[in-house]
Amino acid sequence: MNKRSFLKGAGLASLAMTAGPNILKTIAGSADSPAGADKYFNWVWHNPGRKETESSMHERYSRYFKAGIRGVFLESDVEPAFRIAKSCGLQTHRWIWTMNRNDKDLLANHPDWYSVSRKGDSCAVKPPYVDYYRFLCPSREEVQQFLVDDISKQAAKDYVDGIHLDYIRYCDVFLPPDLWKTYNIVQDSEMAEYDFCYCDTCKKKYKEEYGHEIMDIPHLSSSPSLIQFRLDNITRVVNRIAEAVHTKFRKKMTAAVFPTPFLAKRNVRQDWVNWNLDGVCPMIYHSFYNEGVPWIGKAVSEGVKGLHGSFPLYAGLYLPGFKDDQELEQGLRVALGSGAGGVSLFSSPNEAHLQVLERVLKS
């Protein structure tokens, strides 16, 4: 559940963001990279350490590039990491937790901004599942403006090539099945303590749009209008942020999302096929869903079909979910062979992982 455990240069990655596919091919076609690296754009989710040396950073990011990785989602704002990654030819996207904000200042000064469950519990006071699950309410204008302003501060930095949104959703209505045992629950139906949001703002806006009270809906979990209301809320937040990132800063925006359009809508109220993005990274963590490696290909195909070519899909792969290097190779091949524009690797790829990626890209 918790994703934490990822010199001034020539700026080739920054050029790639503005110059289009030709410059990407030029960079990706370097003699230091696998012969097939120019066919795909691969990413790594990474949280750079503030105490890591510059030489260690350079070694890491150079190795990533040589293996065929072309971009990094950097969770912490460690400026040297961004600049060194850029000098190694990588695009740098600032990885930002969006709706999930376990922020002391926000909790103290704006507790009313947080989502409220159907049981009446606020994420500010009684977060679901784990203590850091503090989701803001996307219906609130002040929340939307806060997110635009906060993320704009990151997009304005010259060493940031783009913005990568994470936790851009509601709290999980359904957890992936493999996690049920962690919380000693069985989620074969929507449970009130995980169903958000029922704050006064949501109730008011829903009634304005659909003409009746949320709490008058006889079967909340099967209400098309309530589901659509929530899908639209998150889409509105994404596209409002994208407008600032694209128009004001002329930078790219990507997002980490749930693995398929169906699961994203059902589990966390994401309608990511209709977001104004430059790329999407579905977290196709097959082991979380008790699925085999072939399911990765099915998930990629569903996502690609739903996008209709509007922007690339980069298959998010959870490295600890693969039993061995052979299974990882199978996962990479099925993802790329099913229409992904590349992959995004989570959980600090080691040398063996990178060698598997090189082998797949060369063949």
N, C-alpha and C positions, 0 to 999 in steps of 0.2 A: 504493500500500500504506500509506504513512504519512499519517495524516489531518491532521497538523500542517502548514501550508504552505510566531478567530471574534471622593450626594444622597439622600436619603431621599424616597421618593415616596408616592403615595396607596395603592399596593398593590392596584390593581384586579385584577392577575393572580392575586394570592393569594386574593382573594375568589372569583375564578372557579373556583379549584380546589375550594372547599368549598361553593359555593352552587348548583352544578349548571348545566344548560343555559340557564336563563333569564338568569343574569348573563352568560353567554358571549354570548348574543344581544344583550344590552344593550351590551356592550363592542364586539362586532363590528359592530353596526349604527350605529356612530358616523358622523357626516356626513363625517369625514375619511377614510373608507375606501370601497373599491369597493362598489357596491350589493349585490353577491353575496357579500361577505366573510363574512356570517353563515352561509352554507351549509357552509363548510369551515373546518377548523382547520389552519393552515399554520405550518411551523417553519423555522428556519435553524440549521444547525450552525455555531458561531462560536467562535473562540478570541480572547477580548478581550486587547488589549495592555495591559500594566501602565503604559506611559508615555502612553497615549491620554488626552487631556484630557476632562474631564467634558462640556464643550460639544460635543466631537466625538462622544462616546458618545450624548448626548441627540439629536443630529442623526441619527445612524445608526439608533437604535432607534425614533425617531418616524417616520422614513421607512419602516422595516420595517412598523410598524403601519399606516401610511397605505396601504401597498401590499397589505395583507390578511394579513400575517403576524401570528400570535397567540402564538407561543412561540419561545424561543431555548434551544438546548442549549449551555451555556457550558463550555468545556473547562478554563479556568483559574479559580482561585478569586480573582477580582478583585472584591472586594465592591462598589466603586462601580458597576461594570458591571451587576451584578445589581440593585442598587437603582434605578439610572437606567432600566434596561429595564422594571422593574416599574412605575416612575412613568409610563412611556409606554404601559402597558396590556398588556405582554407577560408571559406565564408564563416563569419562569426555572427550568430544570432543570440541575442540575450534571452535566456530561458526564464520566463516569469510565471509564478503562480498567480492566477488571475482572480477567480471568484473565491478561492480558498485563501483567506487572509487571517492567519493567526498572529495578528499585529497588536502589540500591547497598547499603542496609542489609539488605534481604531476601536479596540475593545473598550478602552476606558472612556473615550470621548464620543463614540457613535455606536453604542450597543444596539440602537434601533435599526441600524443598517443591516443587521444579520438576519438570515433566513430563520423562519419559524416552522416547526414540524406540525403535522396534523394533530399531534398530541398536545400542541401548545408550547413546546420547548424551543427556546431560542438557541441557535448555534453559539451565540455569545456566552451563554450560561451553561448549557448542557449539550456539548457537541456529540454527534453520533459516532459510534465505532471507536474513534481514538481522539485524544485530547486536541490534536492540531487540526481537526476537521471543523473549521470555522468558516462557513460559507456565507458570503454576502448575498443580499437579495437583488437580483438583476432588474426587478420592476422599478426600483427607486432611481429617479433622475439624479439624485446626488451621488449615488453609487456609480452610475454610468460615467458621470463627469469626473469623479475621483479617479476611476480607472483610466480614462483617456488622459488625464493630466499626469498621472503617475507613470504610465507607460511612455508617454511622450518625453518625459525626462530621460528615459533610457534610450529612446530612439534618436534623441538629439546628439548623442555622443558620437564623435567622429570615428571611434574604433568599433562601433556597433554597426554591422552590415544589415541587420534585420531583427525582428522581434519574433520570438517563439512563445506562443501562449500555451500554458498548461493549466490544468484544473479549470478549464473554461467550460463550466457546466454546473448543474445542480449536484447536490450530494447523491451518492449512489442509492437509488431505490432498490437495486439488486446488486450485490457483490458478485464477482466471478465465483463460481461454485467451489473452487479449491480453497477459497478463503473462508467459507462458512464455518469450517471446523475451528478456525482461529477465534471466532466470536461466539461459538456454540449456538449457532442459529441455522435455521432452514428457511430460505426465502423462496418459497413456492407461491407466494402471493405478496402484494404490496403491503408493507407493514407501516402503521401510522407513525412510528418514531423515525422512519427513514424517508417519509414522504414530505417534500418541501415544495413550495413555501406557502404558508397560510397567514402571512402578516397582514396588517390592515391595508397596506398599499396594494398588495396583490389582490385582496378581496375587492377593493374599490376599482382597480383597473380591469379586473376580470368582468365585473358587473357592467362597467361602462362599455366594454367591447361586446359582451354576449347577452346582456340584458337580464341576467338573473344571478343570484348569489351562488358562490362556490359551494357553500355548505348545504345548499338545497339540491345539489346534484345527488341523485339516488345511489349511484355506483361510481364513486370518484375514480377508481382505477381504470374504468372502461369509458370514461368521458372523452370523446374526440376533441371537444372544444378546450378542455382543461389541458390535455396533452399538447395541443397546438399552441395554446397560450404560453406554455412554458418553453416550447421549442422556439417560438418567436422571440421570447424574452432574451434567450441566450444569443440567438442570431443577431438581434438588434445590438447587443453589447459588442459582439465580434465585429460587425460591420462598422459600428461607430469608431472603434479603435482603429480598424483598417483604414478608414477615411483619413484619420490623422497621420498614420504611419505612411500611407501611400502618397497623400497629397502634400502634406506639410514637410515631410522628411524625405520623400522619394526613396523609401526603403521597402524591403520585402517583409512579408509576414507569413509565418507558418504556425501550425498548431498541433499539439499532441491530443489525440482523440481516442474514443473507444473503438474497438476493432472493426466493426462493420456498421453501415448505416442503420440497420435494424437494431443491433444491440445498443448503439449509441442513443437512439431515440428511446428505447425501452428502459435502459438502465440509468441513464443520466440526463436525458432530455437534450441531447445534442442533435442538431440537424446539419451536420458538417458539409454535406454535399451542396448546400446552399449558402455557404459562407464565402465572403470575398477575400480569399487567400491566394497565396502564390505557391502553396504546397501544403500537404497534410500528412501527418505521421500517425496512422492508426496503430495503436499499441496491440499488435496481434500476438499477445503473450499466450501461446497455445496451452502451456501448462496450467495457467490460471483457470482455464475453462475445461480442464480435464480432456483436452483434445490432443490428437496426434499431429505430427508435423504436416501431413497433407492438408489439414484444415487451414493452414496459413495461406495456401494457394486459393482455397475457396473464399476466404475473407478478402484477399487482395482482389480477386475477380469481382466480388460483389461491390467493393468500393469503387473500383475503376468503372464499372458499368454505371453506378449511380452518379459519378462525376461527369460523365459525358464529355470528357476531355477538357473540362473547365480549368483544371490545374493538376499538377502531378501528385501522385500518391507514392509516398516512401514508406515501405512496410517496416513498422517498428518491431524489432525482435529482441526478446529477453534472453540474454546469453545464458544465465543459469538454468533456463528452462530446457536446454538441450543436453542430452545425456553424455554426448561426446562430440568430438570434432566431425565425425562422419555424419551425425545427425544435424549438426549446424550446417554442414555443406548442403545437405538435403534441403534444409529450411531456406537457405539463401537461393538455391536453384529454383525451388518451387515458387518463391516470392517473385524473383525476377522473371521467371518464365510465365507468370500469370498476369503480367502487365504492369508491375511496379516500376516506377521511374528510378528506383534505387531502394536502399534499405537504411534504417536508422537503428544503430546498435545501442542497447542499454546495458549498463553495468560494467564499465571499464574494460574494453576488449584487451586481452593479453596478447602476447606474441603468437601463440597458437591460433587464436581467433583471427588475427590479422593475416596470418599465412593462409588460412582457409579462405578468407575473402579474396586474397590475391589469386589463389588457385581457381576460384570460381570465375573471377573476372577475366582471367587469361584464356579460359576455355570457350 
